[in-house]
Amino acid sequence: MARFFLTTAIDYANGDPHMGHAFEKVGADCIARYRRLRGDDVWFLIGMDEHGQKVARTAAAENLSPQELTDRVASQFQATWRLLGISHDQFIRTTSEPHRLGVRELIDRIFERNPDDFYEQTYHGLYCVGCEAFKTPADIADGRCVIHPTRTLEEVEERNWFFRLTRYQGWLEEFHRTHPTFVQPEIRRNEILGLFRQGLEDVSASRARLPWGVPFPRPTSDGEPQTTYVWFDALPNYWTASRFPGSRASWPAQLHVVGKDITRFHCVIWPAMLHAAGLPLPEQVWAHGFIYFGGDRLSKSAGVRLDLQEAISRHGADALRYFLLREVGFANDGNFTWERFDERYVADLADGLGNLASRSLAMIEKYRGGSVPEGAPSSLDDAGARTMTAYASAMDRFDLRGGGEAVWELVSAANQYIVQTAPWSLAKQGKDRELDQVLASLARCLSRIAVLTGPFMPGKAAELWGLLGQNATLATAWQVGEQPEAAGCQVRKPEGLFPKPAPANS
């Protein structure tokens, strides 16, 4: 059994969960569920980034303490992840004591192993509170941060500890050269290589006069207490997770899932920090794209909003999960529109899989009393075997859209198989052997589809699995998918697996 420690970026605790947060968690959850399906020992970590200037300001604006704000926000996020069926094993909060101690331990390790990696400097620069980062000229367009163009950059001058990132540029370039799949997809790797060509700069490791955060282990030489810079606090959560009671997180992680806007932190700064501390690096970073709403990037500050709760309630959590991974994908940027969401729900789920399950199971009930008959393999079984291979190949590459496409090719093939074989005609003609073959093939196909859709739509897949009368545990039923056996299973016809929405009033 292979160990698979999977993480996502921890969400910043200054607002409600939104579609961008959900997109990342749904994609990572699909990967986690697929790895469990293949028999891996998965530990799936998500959580909250709860320190920093932006949190402190948001709390003050609401007349709350920062801890009161983060407690409320963390509760809202956890409730949303339950609603979306996110199967995380651990929810980390950077305000937790084991994390705070771990951050200080990591910084102390760097001081002990490479004492010259930290140095003091009075720094004057432009700071984006939205990013919680100082901005270089390459990060600024028209005097604004390219990530948060509606925010005003703040001029900041203070004496801080800095991390000597420039010392590690050569090592980082060599590491990325010899580990070409460390950051994927390829377009993100090329962006990181571009950063090296521009040249790295040292980065702030602490902030002065910012009480809401992890105290930096050492003051500056003028005696000014320092607070750990928020990224030096947030990134170590992947490493500190193992310090929590009951955690089975074991460093290094096999995969970090993050957004494309924070690859510099995860593929440059984080590896350098770990190397400086004498710790192994994660095996891979997957950087997904952004979701756009009607062509505009989702942005609370720019007023481009897509209500997450409305999207979940429209067709259900599983339908939203499926749409995000099949329509948007998990590599490049993608677009969300209500019209396209409705179209794919009806075409793929209601008329596609829902219709297939309803027709197939209704015929088994009608012609065989609900008991799946013995039946020889057919062309549909051959199509199912090919689907398993294509699906595994895509999912192993984190091509979640490709995995979904493989399954729905099988759904289409099964619906076409019903048309071609016309089971109702076979029953009318008394061709019991041929009818048994068709019904058994359809039951086996549906078993495969339930297994393969589990990572995408865990609730609906489990519902279909129950209708098929299978005894195995769906979450680990990969072998059933490879060699499905349905004969003798007692099935039930679904009562609207994916009900069609009511027509709009004219």
Secondary structure in CASP SS format (residue, H / E / C, confidence):
PFRMAT SS
TARGET T0000
AUTHOR 0000-0000-0000
METHOD secondary structure of the structure
MODEL  1
M C 1.00
A C 1.00
R E 1.00
F E 1.00
F E 1.00
L E 1.00
T E 1.00
T E 1.00
A C 1.00
I C 1.00
D E 1.00
Y E 1.00
A C 1.00
N C 1.00
G C 1.00
D C 1.00
P C 1.00
H C 1.00
M H 1.00
G H 1.00
H H 1.00
A H 1.00
F H 1.00
E H 1.00
K H 1.00
V H 1.00
G H 1.00
A H 1.00
D H 1.00
C H 1.00
I H 1.00
A H 1.00
R H 1.00
Y H 1.00
R H 1.00
R H 1.00
L H 1.00
R C 1.00
G C 1.00
D C 1.00
D E 1.00
V E 1.00
W E 1.00
F E 1.00
L E 1.00
I E 1.00
G E 1.00
M E 1.00
D E 1.00
E C 1.00
H C 1.00
G C 1.00
Q H 1.00
K H 1.00
V H 1.00
A H 1.00
R H 1.00
T H 1.00
A H 1.00
A H 1.00
A H 1.00
E C 1.00
N C 1.00
L C 1.00
S C 1.00
P H 1.00
Q H 1.00
E H 1.00
L H 1.00
T H 1.00
D H 1.00
R H 1.00
V H 1.00
A H 1.00
S H 1.00
Q H 1.00
F H 1.00
Q H 1.00
A H 1.00
T H 1.00
W H 1.00
R H 1.00
L H 1.00
L C 1.00
G C 1.00
I C 1.00
S C 1.00
H C 1.00
D C 1.00
Q E 1.00
F E 1.00
I E 1.00
R E 1.00
T C 1.00
T C 1.00
S C 1.00
E H 1.00
P H 1.00
H H 1.00
R H 1.00
L H 1.00
G H 1.00
V H 1.00
R H 1.00
E H 1.00
L H 1.00
I H 1.00
D H 1.00
R H 1.00
I H 1.00
F H 1.00
E H 1.00
R H 1.00
N C 1.00
P H 1.00
D H 1.00
D H 1.00
F E 1.00
Y E 1.00
E E 1.00
Q E 1.00
T E 1.00
Y E 1.00
H E 1.00
G E 1.00
L E 1.00
Y E 1.00
C E 1.00
V C 1.00
G C 1.00
C C 1.00
E C 1.00
A E 1.00
F E 1.00
K E 1.00
T C 1.00
P H 1.00
A H 1.00
D H 1.00
I E 1.00
A E 1.00
D C 1.00
G C 1.00
R E 1.00
C E 1.00
V C 1.00
I C 1.00
H C 1.00
P C 1.00
T C 1.00
R C 1.00
T C 1.00
L C 1.00
E E 1.00
E E 1.00
V E 1.00
E E 1.00
E E 1.00
R E 1.00
N E 1.00
W E 1.00
F E 1.00
F E 1.00
R C 1.00
L H 1.00
T H 1.00
R H 1.00
Y H 1.00
Q H 1.00
G H 1.00
W H 1.00
L H 1.00
E H 1.00
E H 1.00
F H 1.00
H H 1.00
R H 1.00
T H 1.00
H C 1.00
P C 1.00
T C 1.00
F C 1.00
V E 1.00
Q E 1.00
P C 1.00
E H 1.00
I H 1.00
R H 1.00
R H 1.00
N H 1.00
E H 1.00
I H 1.00
L H 1.00
G H 1.00
L H 1.00
F H 1.00
R H 1.00
Q H 1.00
G C 1.00
L C 1.00
E C 1.00
D C 1.00
V E 1.00
S E 1.00
A C 1.00
S E 1.00
R E 1.00
A E 1.00
R C 1.00
L C 1.00
P C 1.00
W C 1.00
G C 1.00
V C 1.00
P E 1.00
F C 1.00
P C 1.00
R C 1.00
P C 1.00
T C 1.00
S C 1.00
D C 1.00
G C 1.00
E C 1.00
P C 1.00
Q E 1.00
T E 1.00
T E 1.00
Y C 1.00
V H 1.00
W H 1.00
F H 1.00
D H 1.00
A H 1.00
L C 1.00
P C 1.00
N H 1.00
Y H 1.00
W H 1.00
T H 1.00
A H 1.00
S H 1.00
R H 1.00
F C 1.00
P C 1.00
G C 1.00
S C 1.00
R C 1.00
A C 1.00
S C 1.00
W C 1.00
P C 1.00
A C 1.00
Q C 1.00
L E 1.00
H E 1.00
V E 1.00
V E 1.00
G E 1.00
K H 1.00
D H 1.00
I H 1.00
T H 1.00
R H 1.00
F H 1.00
H H 1.00
C H 1.00
V H 1.00
I H 1.00
W H 1.00
P H 1.00
A H 1.00
M H 1.00
L H 1.00
H H 1.00
A H 1.00
A C 1.00
G C 1.00
L C 1.00
P C 1.00
L C 1.00
P C 1.00
E C 1.00
Q C 1.00
V E 1.00
W E 1.00
A E 1.00
H E 1.00
G C 1.00
F C 1.00
I E 1.00
Y E 1.00
F E 1.00
G C 1.00
G C 1.00
D E 1.00
R E 1.00
L C 1.00
S E 1.00
K C 1.00
S C 1.00
A C 1.00
G C 1.00
V E 1.00
R C 1.00
L C 1.00
D C 1.00
L H 1.00
Q H 1.00
E H 1.00
A H 1.00
I H 1.00
S H 1.00
R H 1.00
H H 1.00
G C 1.00
A H 1.00
D H 1.00
A H 1.00
L H 1.00
R H 1.00
Y H 1.00
F H 1.00
L H 1.00
L H 1.00
R H 1.00
E H 1.00
V H 1.00
G C 1.00
F C 1.00
A C 1.00
N C 1.00
D C 1.00
G E 1.00
N E 1.00
F E 1.00
T C 1.00
W H 1.00
E H 1.00
R H 1.00
F H 1.00
D H 1.00
E H 1.00
R H 1.00
Y H 1.00
V H 1.00
A H 1.00
D H 1.00
L H 1.00
A H 1.00
D H 1.00
G H 1.00
L H 1.00
G H 1.00
N H 1.00
L H 1.00
A H 1.00
S H 1.00
R H 1.00
S H 1.00
L H 1.00
A H 1.00
M H 1.00
I H 1.00
E H 1.00
K H 1.00
Y H 1.00
R H 1.00
G C 1.00
G C 1.00
S E 1.00
V C 1.00
P C 1.00
E C 1.00
G C 1.00
A C 1.00
P C 1.00
S C 1.00
S H 1.00
L H 1.00
D H 1.00
D H 1.00
A H 1.00
G H 1.00
A H 1.00
R H 1.00
T H 1.00
M H 1.00
T H 1.00
A H 1.00
Y H 1.00
A H 1.00
S H 1.00
A H 1.00
M H 1.00
D H 1.00
R C 1.00
F C 1.00
D C 1.00
L H 1.00
R H 1.00
G H 1.00
G H 1.00
G H 1.00
E H 1.00
A H 1.00
V H 1.00
W H 1.00
E H 1.00
L H 1.00
V H 1.00
S H 1.00
A H 1.00
A H 1.00
N H 1.00
Q H 1.00
Y H 1.00
I H 1.00
V H 1.00
Q H 1.00
T H 1.00
A C 1.00
P H 1.00
W H 1.00
S H 1.00
L H 1.00
A H 1.00
K H 1.00
Q H 1.00
G C 1.00
K C 1.00
D H 1.00
R H 1.00
E H 1.00
L H 1.00
D H 1.00
Q H 1.00
V H 1.00
L H 1.00
A H 1.00
S H 1.00
L H 1.00
A H 1.00
R H 1.00
C H 1.00
L H 1.00
S H 1.00
R H 1.00
I H 1.00
A H 1.00
V H 1.00
L H 1.00
T H 1.00
G C 1.00
P C 1.00
F C 1.00
M C 1.00
P H 1.00
G H 1.00
K H 1.00
A H 1.00
A H 1.00
E H 1.00
L H 1.00
W H 1.00
G H 1.00
L H 1.00
L C 1.00
G C 1.00
Q C 1.00
N C 1.00
A C 1.00
T C 1.00
L H 1.00
A H 1.00
T H 1.00
A C 1.00
W H 1.00
Q H 1.00
V H 1.00
G H 1.00
E H 1.00
Q C 1.00
P C 1.00
E C 1.00
A C 1.00
A C 1.00
G C 1.00
C C 1.00
Q E 1.00
V C 1.00
R C 1.00
K C 1.00
P C 1.00
E C 1.00
G C 1.00
L C 1.00
F C 1.00
P C 1.00
K C 1.00
P C 1.00
A C 1.00
P C 1.00
A C 1.00
N C 1.00
S C 1.00
END
